[in-house]
Amino acid sequence: MASITRVRLPILIRSSPALTRPISCTATLRKGPVETTKDTLKKADRLVSDVAVKGIEVGEEATQKAKDTLGIKGSEVKGKSQELKGDAEELAGRGKGKAEEAIGKAKGKAHEVSGKMGV
């Protein structure tokens, strides 16, 4: 019966510039269509939230000023409050429209980029 012997051969590793690259050149720094779309949607969401909060604050401030300055009755204050609430809702609607427009643009851009990449 023949015996089998193990032989260790040295492994040669060549270092070439093509095989090594600095960490700063990694692909994770580049944003793809998904990341770009996420960023755009986050910006749109923030825009809508800011407009809604601003509208609510404007309504609250106006109601308080009306109470303090005019000294009007409660029912009149409620009427003015409802009017200002409508203004705040209008502002929020405008913000929502702008956000939806931005979302549409982001989706179109993502679709365009994914089409160019052949995905």
All heavy atoms as an XYZ file, in Angstrom:
870
protein
N       0.835     -1.156      0.000
C       0.000      0.000      0.000
C       0.890      1.233      0.000
O       1.875      1.305      0.723
C      -0.855     -0.047      1.251
C      -1.849      1.013      1.218
S      -3.293      0.422      1.965
C      -3.609      1.203      3.312
N       0.510      2.200     -0.804
C       1.310      3.417     -0.942
C       0.966      4.396      0.174
O      -0.171      4.480      0.612
C       1.052      4.050     -2.288
N       1.910      5.106      0.632
C       1.658      6.080      1.689
C       1.480      7.476      1.079
O       2.097      7.822      0.090
C       2.808      6.083      2.692
O       3.964      6.565      2.074
N       0.619      8.217      1.707
C       0.344      9.587      1.254
C       1.011     10.538      2.237
O       0.832     10.440      3.446
C      -1.168      9.863      1.202
C      -1.843      8.899      0.243
C      -1.422     11.291      0.810
C      -3.335      9.014      0.242
N       1.781     11.417      1.708
C       2.443     12.400      2.566
C       1.904     13.781      2.251
O       1.572     14.097      1.114
C       3.963     12.387      2.346
O       4.221     12.692      1.000
C       4.553     11.056      2.730
N       1.796     14.559      3.265
C       1.330     15.939      3.091
C       2.517     16.846      2.865
O       3.520     16.777      3.565
C       0.577     16.433      4.321
C      -0.746     15.812      4.468
C      -1.460     16.513      5.579
N      -2.816     15.988      5.653
C      -3.725     16.422      6.465
N      -3.427     17.389      7.292
N      -4.922     15.921      6.468
N       2.349     17.698      1.906
C       3.399     18.646      1.600
C       2.783     20.040      1.654
O       1.749     20.296      1.035
C       3.987     18.377      0.197
C       5.046     19.413     -0.124
C       4.523     16.983      0.122
N       3.379     20.941      2.380
C       2.879     22.314      2.452
C       3.619     23.142      1.422
O       4.835     23.214      1.403
C       3.103     22.919      3.826
C       2.206     22.338      4.842
C       2.293     23.148      6.093
N       1.240     22.712      6.990
C       0.838     23.393      8.020
N       1.414     24.522      8.296
N      -0.118     22.945      8.776
N       2.842     23.768      0.591
C       3.415     24.637     -0.427
C       3.166     26.089     -0.007
O       2.075     26.437      0.449
C       2.772     24.374     -1.783
C       2.950     22.963     -2.348
C       2.136     22.816     -3.617
C       4.416     22.695     -2.627
N       4.133     26.935     -0.175
C       3.921     28.349      0.186
C       2.946     28.996     -0.801
O       2.984     28.719     -1.993
C       5.312     28.961      0.087
C       6.059     28.077     -0.841
C       5.487     26.699     -0.674
N       2.075     29.815     -0.272
C       1.113     30.535     -1.102
C       1.693     31.911     -1.382
O       2.040     32.653     -0.469
C      -0.238     30.662     -0.398
C      -0.812     29.269     -0.129
C      -1.191     31.500     -1.220
C      -2.075     29.298      0.690
N       1.780     32.210     -2.637
C       2.329     33.498     -3.035
C       1.187     34.474     -3.280
O       0.275     34.195     -4.041
C       3.170     33.351     -4.301
C       4.370     32.421     -4.186
C       5.032     32.282     -5.546
C       5.358     32.962     -3.171
N       1.240     35.578     -2.611
C       0.233     36.617     -2.792
C       0.923     37.827     -3.392
O       1.884     38.344     -2.838
C      -0.436     37.017     -1.463
C      -1.142     35.802     -0.864
C      -1.397     38.159     -1.680
C      -1.731     36.067      0.498
N       0.413     38.203     -4.495
C       0.989     39.374     -5.152
C       0.126     40.588     -4.820
O      -1.085     40.523     -4.864
C       1.013     39.187     -6.661
C       1.939     38.104     -7.091
C       1.970     38.044     -8.578
N       2.567     36.789     -9.003
C       2.695     36.433    -10.245
N       2.260     37.220    -11.205
N       3.244     35.296    -10.554
N       0.783     41.645     -4.541
C       0.069     42.885     -4.264
C       0.184     43.773     -5.489
O       1.267     44.135     -5.903
C       0.666     43.587     -3.049
O       0.010     44.802     -2.847
N      -0.956     44.056     -6.062
C      -0.948     44.943     -7.225
C      -1.871     46.118     -6.942
O      -2.820     45.997     -6.174
C      -1.400     44.198     -8.478
O      -2.765     43.890     -8.383
N      -1.632     47.244     -7.566
C      -2.488     48.411     -7.326
C      -3.951     48.151     -7.687
O      -4.856     48.718     -7.107
C      -1.914     49.495     -8.225
C      -0.538     49.042     -8.562
C      -0.526     47.549     -8.457
N      -4.212     47.270     -8.620
C      -5.588     46.988     -9.025
C      -6.343     46.224     -7.947
O      -7.565     46.304     -7.860
C      -5.600     46.201    -10.325
N      -5.638     45.468     -7.116
C      -6.285     44.661     -6.097
C      -6.487     45.399     -4.780
O      -7.265     44.966     -3.937
C      -5.478     43.384     -5.843
C      -5.374     42.420     -7.027
C      -4.478     41.253     -6.657
C      -6.741     41.941     -7.453
N      -5.789     46.468     -4.567
C      -5.933     47.219     -3.328
C      -6.443     48.611     -3.637
O      -6.116     49.201     -4.653
C      -4.583     47.342     -2.585
O      -3.662     48.007     -3.418
C      -4.059     45.987     -2.201
N      -7.266     49.116     -2.756
C      -7.767     50.480     -2.892
C      -8.067     51.032     -1.510
O      -8.381     50.274     -0.592
C      -9.004     50.524     -3.771
C     -10.182     49.784     -3.192
C     -11.355     49.878     -4.113
N     -12.446     49.087     -3.528
C     -13.605     48.989     -4.041
N     -13.873     49.596     -5.171
N     -14.538     48.279     -3.472
N      -7.982     52.306     -1.366
C      -8.262     52.901     -0.054
C      -9.746     52.787      0.282
O     -10.607     52.670     -0.590
C      -7.834     54.358     -0.213
C      -7.723     54.596     -1.666
C      -7.521     53.277     -2.331
N     -10.040     52.828      1.552
C     -11.421     52.701      2.019
C     -12.283     53.843      1.482
O     -13.464     53.660      1.232
C     -11.454     52.672      3.557
C     -10.799     51.383      4.043
C     -12.871     52.777      4.083
C     -10.665     51.276      5.536
N     -11.715     54.991      1.270
C     -12.488     56.140      0.807
C     -13.055     55.944     -0.592
O     -13.901     56.706     -1.030
C     -11.637     57.407      0.836
O     -10.552     57.267     -0.053
N     -12.625     54.934     -1.294
C     -13.105     54.693     -2.662
C     -14.184     53.620     -2.729
O     -14.531     53.163     -3.803
C     -11.943     54.270     -3.566
S     -10.725     55.559     -3.798
N     -14.705     53.216     -1.611
C     -15.683     52.137     -1.629
C     -16.998     52.614     -2.224
O     -17.315     53.799     -2.223
C     -15.933     51.583     -0.215
O     -16.397     52.650      0.598
C     -14.681     50.976      0.370
N     -17.766     51.668     -2.696
C     -19.012     51.991     -3.382
C     -20.102     52.477     -2.439
O     -21.099     53.029     -2.889
C     -19.517     50.761     -4.142
N     -19.970     52.293     -1.145
C     -21.015     52.688     -0.209
C     -21.183     54.195     -0.126
O     -22.200     54.672      0.361
C     -20.743     52.135      1.198
O     -19.460     52.580      1.619
C     -20.800     50.633      1.198
N     -20.203     54.948     -0.591
C     -20.316     56.403     -0.545
C     -21.218     56.926     -1.662
O     -21.703     58.043     -1.587
C     -18.936     57.045     -0.649
C     -17.992     56.763      0.513
C     -16.641     57.412      0.262
C     -18.572     57.274      1.811
N     -21.438     56.138     -2.679
C     -22.278     56.565     -3.785
C     -23.718     56.197     -3.496
O     -24.006     55.109     -3.038
C     -21.810     55.899     -5.077
C     -20.412     56.318     -5.441
C     -20.025     55.710     -6.777
N     -18.578     55.767     -6.883
C     -17.782     54.721     -6.944
N     -18.289     53.505     -6.949
N     -16.488     54.866     -7.033
N     -24.625     57.119     -3.786
C     -26.036     56.861     -3.548
C     -26.677     56.314     -4.813
O     -26.493     56.849     -5.893
C     -26.764     58.141     -3.133
C     -26.378     58.617     -1.768
C     -27.212     59.795     -1.372
C     -26.832     60.258      0.020
N     -27.639     61.375      0.456
N     -27.454     55.288     -4.631
C     -28.183     54.700     -5.738
C     -29.570     55.305     -5.816
O     -29.937     56.208     -5.048
N     -30.394     54.808     -6.707
C     -31.740     55.362     -6.858
C     -32.606     55.172     -5.615
O     -33.430     56.017     -5.291
C     -32.312     54.614     -8.055
C     -31.451     53.425     -8.254
C     -30.114     53.754     -7.667
N     -32.418     54.084     -4.904
C     -33.224     53.837     -3.704
C     -32.880     54.840     -2.615
O     -33.777     55.445     -2.004
C     -33.016     52.387     -3.209
C     -33.730     52.162     -1.888
C     -33.495     51.389     -4.246
N     -31.590     55.047     -2.377
C     -31.175     55.986     -1.338
C     -31.572     57.415     -1.693
O     -32.000     58.189     -0.841
C     -29.664     55.915     -1.108
C     -29.195     54.641     -0.436
C     -29.016     53.492     -1.418
O     -29.003     53.738     -2.643
O     -28.901     52.345     -0.968
N     -31.453     57.762     -2.970
C     -31.838     59.101     -3.415
C     -33.330     59.316     -3.207
O     -33.767     60.368     -2.740
C     -31.478     59.288     -4.904
O     -30.086     59.024     -5.071
C     -31.784     60.689     -5.370
N     -34.121     58.302     -3.544
C     -35.570     58.399     -3.361
C     -35.923     58.519     -1.885
O     -36.781     59.322     -1.505
C     -36.272     57.174     -3.972
O     -35.906     57.070     -5.345
C     -37.774     57.293     -3.861
N     -35.261     57.746     -1.033
C     -35.516     57.832      0.404
C     -35.226     59.227      0.924
O     -36.005     59.784      1.706
C     -34.649     56.821      1.158
C     -35.131     55.407      1.070
C     -34.218     54.494      1.876
C     -34.612     53.055      1.780
N     -33.712     52.168      2.551
N     -34.098     59.801      0.504
C     -33.741     61.148      0.945
C     -34.784     62.170      0.506
O     -35.181     63.048      1.273
C     -32.366     61.547      0.408
C     -31.233     60.788      1.074
O     -31.473     60.167      2.139
O     -30.115     60.827      0.538
N     -35.242     62.045     -0.728
C     -36.243     62.972     -1.254
C     -37.551     62.841     -0.486
O     -38.189     63.838     -0.138
C     -36.481     62.725     -2.756
O     -35.222     62.817     -3.430
C     -37.449     63.734     -3.333
N     -37.958     61.609     -0.195
C     -39.192     61.391      0.559
C     -39.075     61.931      1.986
O     -40.043     62.484      2.520
C     -39.546     59.911      0.572
C     -39.945     59.311     -0.776
C     -40.162     57.815     -0.648
C     -41.196     59.980     -1.315
N     -37.903     61.790      2.585
C     -37.707     62.344      3.921
C     -37.827     63.862      3.908
O     -38.430     64.461      4.790
C     -36.334     61.940      4.468
C     -36.256     60.501      4.916
C     -34.874     60.168      5.427
C     -34.734     58.704      5.773
N     -33.372     58.364      6.201
N     -37.251     64.495      2.875
C     -37.339     65.951      2.754
C     -38.787     66.387      2.556
O     -39.243     67.372      3.145
C     -36.483     66.442      1.596
C     -35.001     66.365      1.860
C     -34.198     66.803      0.656
C     -32.712     66.595      0.861
N     -31.937     66.923     -0.344
N     -39.526     65.642      1.726
C     -40.931     65.974      1.475
C     -41.747     65.817      2.754
O     -42.600     66.663      3.069
C     -41.483     65.092      0.366
N     -41.506     64.756      3.503
C     -42.218     64.529      4.756
C     -41.925     65.647      5.745
O     -42.829     66.144      6.421
C     -41.811     63.174      5.345
C     -42.563     62.857      6.619
O     -43.811     62.977      6.614
O     -41.916     62.491      7.623
N     -40.690     66.054      5.798
C     -40.308     67.142      6.696
C     -40.995     68.443      6.300
O     -41.457     69.206      7.153
C     -38.776     67.300      6.674
C     -38.253     68.351      7.596
C     -38.553     68.025      9.029
N     -38.129     69.115      9.869
C     -37.940     69.014     11.156
N     -38.138     67.879     11.763
N     -37.565     70.054     11.845
N     -41.087     68.693      4.998
C     -41.744     69.894      4.495
C     -43.213     69.919      4.903
O     -43.716     70.929      5.407
C     -41.615     69.965      2.971
C     -42.317     71.125      2.282
C     -41.621     72.437      2.635
C     -42.320     70.929      0.783
N     -43.905     68.803      4.722
C     -45.321     68.722      5.093
C     -45.490     68.935      6.595
O     -46.374     69.678      7.038
C     -45.913     67.359      4.666
C     -47.295     67.160      5.245
C     -45.966     67.259      3.153
N     -44.647     68.297      7.381
C     -44.745     68.429      8.837
C     -44.522     69.869      9.283
O     -45.256     70.386     10.127
C     -43.716     67.526      9.518
O     -43.948     66.191      9.195
N     -43.513     70.513      8.711
C     -43.220     71.898      9.078
C     -44.379     72.831      8.746
O     -44.744     73.701      9.536
C     -41.948     72.384      8.384
C     -40.691     71.720      8.923
O     -40.764     71.095     10.009
O     -39.648     71.830      8.260
N     -44.969     72.647      7.565
C     -46.087     73.497      7.157
C     -47.295     73.268      8.064
O     -47.962     74.221      8.486
C     -46.449     73.247      5.676
C     -47.743     73.931      5.312
C     -45.325     73.733      4.780
N     -47.579     72.010      8.403
C     -48.711     71.710      9.272
C     -48.518     72.316     10.659
O     -49.437     72.924     11.219
C     -48.921     70.201      9.372
N     -47.340     72.174     11.205
C     -47.055     72.730     12.536
C     -47.159     74.249     12.505
O     -47.733     74.859     13.408
C     -45.663     72.276     13.028
C     -45.235     73.057     14.260
C     -45.672     70.787     13.328
N     -46.634     74.855     11.454
C     -46.702     76.313     11.348
C     -48.157     76.779     11.284
O     -48.536     77.756     11.936
C     -45.946     76.781     10.112
C     -45.852     78.278     10.010
C     -44.987     78.697      8.844
C     -44.879     80.213      8.782
N     -44.017     80.654      7.690
N     -48.978     76.068     10.521
C     -50.390     76.426     10.423
C     -51.112     76.322     11.755
O     -51.919     77.179     12.118
N     -50.819     75.280     12.487
C     -51.440     75.101     13.804
C     -51.007     76.209     14.751
O     -51.830     76.791     15.475
C     -51.087     73.715     14.378
C     -51.776     72.623     13.566
C     -51.477     73.614     15.852
C     -51.296     71.218     13.869
N     -49.730     76.530     14.751
C     -49.223     77.588     15.629
C     -49.828     78.943     15.282
O     -50.179     79.728     16.168
C     -47.700     77.648     15.560
C     -47.020     76.460     16.210
C     -45.516     76.444     15.996
O     -45.008     77.248     15.174
O     -44.852     75.623     16.650
N     -49.982     79.223     13.983
C     -50.587     80.489     13.556
C     -52.016     80.571     14.065
O     -52.454     81.612     14.576
C     -50.524     80.623     12.018
C     -51.417     81.743     11.532
C     -49.099     80.851     11.562
N     -52.754     79.483     13.958
C     -54.135     79.464     14.443
C     -54.230     79.687     15.936
O     -55.083     80.445     16.415
N     -53.370     79.040     16.682
C     -53.382     79.199     18.134
C     -53.026     80.626     18.541
O     -53.664     81.209     19.425
C     -52.400     78.215     18.779
C     -52.850     76.771     18.721
C     -51.799     75.812     19.250
O     -50.651     76.240     19.493
O     -52.131     74.631     19.411
N     -52.006     81.192     17.914
C     -51.597     82.558     18.243
C     -52.698     83.559     17.899
O     -52.978     84.490     18.679
C     -50.317     82.920     17.486
C     -49.082     82.216     17.990
C     -47.848     82.518     17.148
O     -47.898     83.444     16.316
O     -46.843     81.818     17.330
N     -53.320     83.372     16.756
C     -54.367     84.309     16.348
C     -55.568     84.227     17.280
O     -56.173     85.258     17.618
C     -54.784     84.012     14.910
N     -55.909     83.035     17.704
C     -57.034     82.870     18.623
C     -56.741     83.564     19.952
O     -57.596     84.275     20.500
C     -57.311     81.372     18.864
O     -57.590     80.756     17.612
C     -58.494     81.175     19.783
N     -55.555     83.380     20.451
C     -55.184     84.009     21.724
C     -55.164     85.528     21.599
O     -55.629     86.240     22.487
C     -53.815     83.491     22.197
C     -53.451     83.931     23.590
C     -54.437     83.435     24.629
O     -54.921     82.326     24.565
N     -54.760     84.289     25.585
N     -54.634     86.040     20.498
C     -54.610     87.492     20.296
C     -56.024     88.048     20.205
O     -56.310     89.134     20.719
C     -53.835     87.834     19.027
C     -52.335     87.713     19.185
C     -51.617     88.091     17.909
C     -50.123     87.913     18.053
N     -49.401     88.250     16.816
N     -56.896     87.304     19.535
C     -58.285     87.759     19.414
C     -58.948     87.836     20.778
O     -59.669     88.784     21.079
C     -59.065     86.826     18.491
N     -58.691     86.847     21.602
C     -59.266     86.854     22.950
C     -58.729     88.027     23.771
O     -59.484     88.731     24.439
C     -58.928     85.553     23.682
C     -59.716     84.358     23.241
C     -59.289     83.143     24.062
C     -59.993     81.883     23.638
N     -59.524     80.713     24.409
N     -57.416     88.205     23.708
C     -56.790     89.235     24.532
C     -57.116     90.649     24.045
O     -57.444     91.531     24.831
C     -55.270     89.054     24.542
C     -54.849     87.766     25.230
O     -55.672     87.197     25.983
O     -53.704     87.332     25.005
N     -57.010     90.870     22.760
C     -57.133     92.213     22.214
C     -58.585     92.690     22.157
O     -58.901     93.792     22.583
C     -56.540     92.264     20.792
O     -55.207     91.780     20.844
C     -56.532     93.676     20.259
N     -59.449     91.880     21.646
C     -60.818     92.323     21.402
C     -61.742     92.099     22.584
O     -62.756     92.781     22.705
C     -61.379     91.610     20.173
C     -60.585     91.837     18.873
C     -61.162     90.981     17.768
C     -60.598     93.297     18.487
N     -61.409     91.153     23.412
C     -62.285     90.861     24.544
C     -63.652     90.397     24.065
O     -64.673     90.739     24.655
N     -63.692     89.658     22.998
C     -64.966     89.230     22.426
C     -65.493     87.999     23.133
O     -64.781     87.327     23.871
C     -64.820     88.976     20.906
C     -63.673     88.011     20.623
C     -64.602     90.254     20.168
C     -63.467     87.706     19.161
N     -66.748     87.688     22.860
C     -67.416     86.570     23.518
C     -66.885     85.235     23.003
O     -66.308     85.149     21.927
C     -68.920     86.660     23.281
C     -69.540     87.894     23.891
C     -70.994     87.945     23.604
C     -71.612     89.226     24.158
N     -73.011     89.352     23.825
N     -67.138     84.203     23.784
C     -66.639     82.866     23.455
C     -67.109     82.350     22.112
O     -66.356     81.740     21.367
N     -68.373     82.594     21.754
C     -68.885     82.084     20.480
C     -68.196     82.771     19.301
O     -67.930     82.149     18.270
C     -70.403     82.273     20.392
O     -70.724     83.651     20.477
N     -67.902     84.038     19.445
C     -67.198     84.766     18.386
C     -65.756     84.266     18.251
O     -65.232     84.180     17.148
C     -67.226     86.267     18.667
C     -68.618     86.871     18.572
C     -68.646     88.325     18.955
O     -67.575     88.924     19.175
O     -69.749     88.880     19.048
N     -65.141     83.952     19.383
C     -63.781     83.425     19.358
C     -63.770     82.074     18.639
O     -62.884     81.790     17.835
C     -63.208     83.290     20.785
C     -61.907     82.526     20.788
C     -63.013     84.667     21.403
N     -64.777     81.255     18.915
C     -64.857     79.956     18.250
C     -65.000     80.126     16.738
O     -64.381     79.393     15.964
C     -66.020     79.135     18.803
C     -65.767     78.582     20.179
C     -66.930     77.737     20.660
C     -66.685     77.232     22.073
N     -67.812     76.451     22.571
N     -65.812     81.098     16.328
C     -65.967     81.350     14.897
C     -64.643     81.768     14.261
O     -64.275     81.281     13.179
N     -63.963     82.667     14.919
C     -62.658     83.117     14.402
C     -61.661     81.962     14.413
O     -60.864     81.808     13.479
C     -62.143     84.284     15.260
C     -60.871     84.901     14.757
C     -61.078     85.627     13.449
C     -59.817     86.345     13.035
N     -59.923     86.953     11.734
N     -61.727     81.143     15.444
C     -60.839     79.985     15.542
C     -61.080     79.024     14.377
O     -60.124     78.509     13.787
C     -61.069     79.268     16.875
O     -60.328     78.079     16.926
N     -62.343     78.801     14.054
C     -62.670     77.918     12.923
C     -62.160     78.501     11.613
O     -61.665     77.781     10.747
C     -64.187     77.670     12.842
C     -64.737     76.833     13.972
C     -64.128     75.441     14.001
O     -63.832     74.854     12.977
N     -63.925     74.928     15.202
N     -62.271     79.802     11.469
C     -61.763     80.464     10.261
C     -60.250     80.289     10.147
O     -59.727     79.955      9.081
C     -62.108     81.953     10.318
C     -61.618     82.750      9.128
C     -61.904     84.233      9.286
O     -62.870     84.600      9.979
O     -61.140     85.018      8.713
N     -59.558     80.498     11.255
C     -58.111     80.334     11.249
C     -57.715     78.873     11.069
O     -56.695     78.579     10.447
C     -57.515     80.898     12.531
C     -57.638     82.418     12.686
C     -57.191     82.851     14.068
C     -56.843     83.130     11.611
N     -58.531     77.981     11.592
C     -58.264     76.557     11.401
C     -58.347     76.219      9.908
O     -57.531     75.464      9.397
C     -59.265     75.716     12.187
C     -59.059     74.229     12.061
C     -60.092     73.455     12.867
C     -59.927     71.967     12.656
N     -60.975     71.205     13.335
N     -59.319     76.820      9.221
C     -59.421     76.623      7.775
C     -58.186     77.130      7.052
O     -57.688     76.493      6.123
N     -57.676     78.280      7.482
C     -56.443     78.810      6.891
C     -55.270     77.866      7.123
O     -54.457     77.632      6.229
C     -56.121     80.191      7.471
C     -57.125     81.264      7.046
O     -57.875     81.019      6.074
O     -57.140     82.323      7.700
N     -55.199     77.324      8.334
C     -54.114     76.393      8.653
C     -54.230     75.133      7.807
O     -53.225     74.613      7.308
C     -54.148     76.040     10.140
N     -55.452     74.643      7.625
C     -55.653     73.451      6.794
C     -55.276     73.739      5.344
O     -54.733     72.885      4.648
C     -57.088     72.965      6.892
C     -57.413     72.334      8.244
C     -58.880     71.991      8.403
O     -59.695     72.359      7.533
O     -59.213     71.348      9.415
N     -55.565     74.952      4.892
C     -55.188     75.334      3.522
C     -53.669     75.321      3.365
O     -53.135     74.817      2.378
C     -55.735     76.723      3.192
C     -55.405     77.193      1.792
C     -55.896     78.606      1.519
O     -56.763     79.108      2.248
O     -55.390     79.194      0.555
N     -52.968     75.879      4.356
C     -51.505     75.857      4.328
C     -50.973     74.426      4.339
O     -50.038     74.092      3.603
C     -50.933     76.629      5.515
C     -50.997     78.147      5.449
C     -50.545     78.738      6.782
C     -50.146     78.673      4.321
N     -51.580     73.586      5.148
C     -51.153     72.182      5.197
C     -51.417     71.500      3.866
O     -50.612     70.697      3.393
C     -51.875     71.459      6.330
N     -52.541     71.822      3.240
C     -52.856     71.252      1.932
C     -51.844     71.660      0.875
O     -51.432     70.852      0.038
N     -51.436     72.920      0.927
C     -50.410     73.385     -0.016
C     -49.100     72.631      0.195
O     -48.440     72.220     -0.754
C     -50.165     74.883      0.164
C     -51.257     75.763     -0.372
C     -50.867     77.211     -0.214
N     -52.013     78.076     -0.401
C     -52.018     79.358     -0.084
N     -50.943     79.921      0.437
N     -53.095     80.089     -0.282
N     -48.731     72.475      1.455
C     -47.507     71.740      1.773
C     -47.599     70.295      1.314
O     -46.647     69.739      0.778
N     -48.768     69.705      1.502
C     -48.962     68.317      1.068
C     -48.856     68.224     -0.449
O     -48.257     67.292     -0.980
C     -50.323     67.800      1.532
C     -50.562     66.350      1.214
C     -51.891     65.871      1.757
C     -52.120     64.409      1.420
N     -53.404     63.941      1.883
N     -49.409     69.196     -1.149
C     -49.315     69.217     -2.611
C     -47.872     69.313     -3.068
O     -47.442     68.605     -3.986
N     -47.102     70.184     -2.410
C     -45.681     70.308     -2.754
C     -44.934     69.021     -2.453
O     -44.062     68.602     -3.216
C     -45.046     71.477     -1.989
C     -45.469     72.831     -2.506
C     -44.784     73.942     -1.744
C     -45.232     75.310     -2.243
N     -44.557     76.395     -1.515
N     -45.281     68.386     -1.344
C     -44.619     67.135     -0.981
C     -44.942     66.041     -1.992
O     -44.059     65.293     -2.410
C     -45.046     66.695      0.416
N     -46.211     65.951     -2.402
C     -46.588     64.943     -3.391
C     -45.903     65.202     -4.725
O     -45.509     64.271     -5.427
C     -48.106     64.905     -3.557
C     -48.811     64.302     -2.346
C     -50.319     64.375     -2.437
O     -50.847     64.973     -3.409
O     -50.979     63.828     -1.538
N     -45.746     66.468     -5.067
C     -45.026     66.817     -6.293
C     -43.566     66.360     -6.198
O     -43.026     65.779     -7.141
C     -45.086     68.335     -6.511
C     -44.397     68.813     -7.768
C     -44.467     70.327     -7.904
O     -45.457     70.929     -7.453
O     -43.530     70.894     -8.471
N     -42.952     66.595     -5.042
C     -41.561     66.169     -4.844
C     -41.456     64.648     -4.884
O     -40.503     64.099     -5.441
C     -41.025     66.700     -3.510
N     -42.437     63.964     -4.318
C     -42.435     62.501     -4.341
C     -42.551     62.005     -5.776
O     -41.857     61.078     -6.181
C     -43.581     61.949     -3.463
C     -43.276     62.193     -1.988
C     -43.806     60.462     -3.724
C     -44.442     61.930     -1.064
N     -43.420     62.625     -6.541
C     -43.572     62.249     -7.947
C     -42.281     62.441     -8.727
O     -41.882     61.589     -9.527
N     -41.619     63.558     -8.490
C     -40.341     63.810     -9.158
C     -39.304     62.771     -8.753
O     -38.543     62.282     -9.579
C     -39.822     65.211     -8.823
C     -40.565     66.321     -9.520
C     -39.980     67.669     -9.159
C     -40.736     68.811     -9.816
N     -40.179     70.116     -9.444
N     -39.285     62.429     -7.461
C     -38.314     61.445     -6.971
C     -38.568     60.083     -7.601
O     -37.641     59.390     -8.016
C     -38.383     61.337     -5.449
N     -39.842     59.697     -7.683
C     -40.168     58.416     -8.293
C     -39.783     58.414     -9.764
O     -39.255     57.426    -10.271
C     -41.654     58.110     -8.139
C     -42.044     57.699     -6.737
C     -43.517     57.378     -6.645
C     -43.917     56.960     -5.248
N     -45.349     56.683     -5.156
N     -40.042     59.504    -10.450
C     -39.676     59.600    -11.861
C     -38.178     59.513    -12.043
O     -37.684     58.819    -12.940
N     -37.434     60.192    -11.191
C     -35.974     60.168    -11.269
C     -35.447     58.767    -10.968
O     -34.546     58.279    -11.650
C     -35.380     61.183    -10.286
C     -33.910     61.376    -10.432
C     -33.578     62.070    -11.726
C     -32.116     62.442    -11.755
N     -31.734     63.060    -12.998
N     -36.029     58.105     -9.951
C     -35.598     56.755     -9.611
C     -35.884     55.808    -10.767
O     -35.064     54.946    -11.100
C     -36.294     56.279     -8.344
N     -37.044     55.965    -11.399
C     -37.400     55.118    -12.529
C     -36.441     55.365    -13.691
O     -35.993     54.437    -14.350
C     -38.849     55.402    -12.955
C     -39.358     54.456    -13.992
N     -38.935     54.487    -15.292
C     -40.259     53.449    -13.899
C     -39.557     53.557    -15.981
N     -40.361     52.901    -15.143
N     -36.121     56.626    -13.903
C     -35.191     56.990    -14.986
C     -33.803     56.402    -14.727
O     -33.186     55.820    -15.623
C     -35.087     58.511    -15.083
C     -34.142     59.019    -16.128
C     -34.037     60.531    -16.100
O     -35.044     61.203    -15.804
O     -32.940     61.040    -16.358
N     -33.328     56.522    -13.493
C     -32.002     56.003    -13.153
C     -31.986     54.483    -13.249
O     -31.045     53.904    -13.772
C     -31.587     56.459    -11.726
C     -30.354     55.734    -11.253
C     -31.354     57.967    -11.726
N     -33.036     53.830    -12.765
C     -33.055     52.366    -12.820
C     -33.151     51.903    -14.273
O     -32.614     50.859    -14.624
C     -34.223     51.805    -12.010
O     -35.463     52.173    -12.580
N     -33.801     52.677    -15.134
C     -33.852     52.342    -16.557
C     -32.503     52.453    -17.204
O     -32.121     51.658    -18.058
N     -31.725     53.453    -16.816
C     -30.383     53.633    -17.377
C     -29.440     52.540    -16.905
O     -28.535     52.139    -17.609
C     -29.802     54.990    -16.973
C     -30.445     56.142    -17.705
C     -29.817     57.461    -17.272
C     -30.467     58.638    -17.981
N     -29.873     59.901    -17.538
N     -29.667     52.060    -15.679
C     -28.794     51.036    -15.130
C     -29.161     49.643    -15.641
O     -28.441     48.688    -15.425
C     -28.844     51.056    -13.592
C     -28.306     52.343    -13.016
S     -28.430     52.398    -11.235
C     -27.262     51.141    -10.792
N     -30.321     49.529    -16.276
C     -30.752     48.245    -16.817
C     -31.350     47.327    -15.772
O     -31.327     46.129    -15.889
N     -31.879     47.916    -14.691
C     -32.461     47.118    -13.615
C     -33.867     46.749    -13.957
O     -34.608     47.386    -14.548
C     -32.413     47.889    -12.272
C     -33.086     47.107    -11.194
C     -30.982     48.177    -11.912
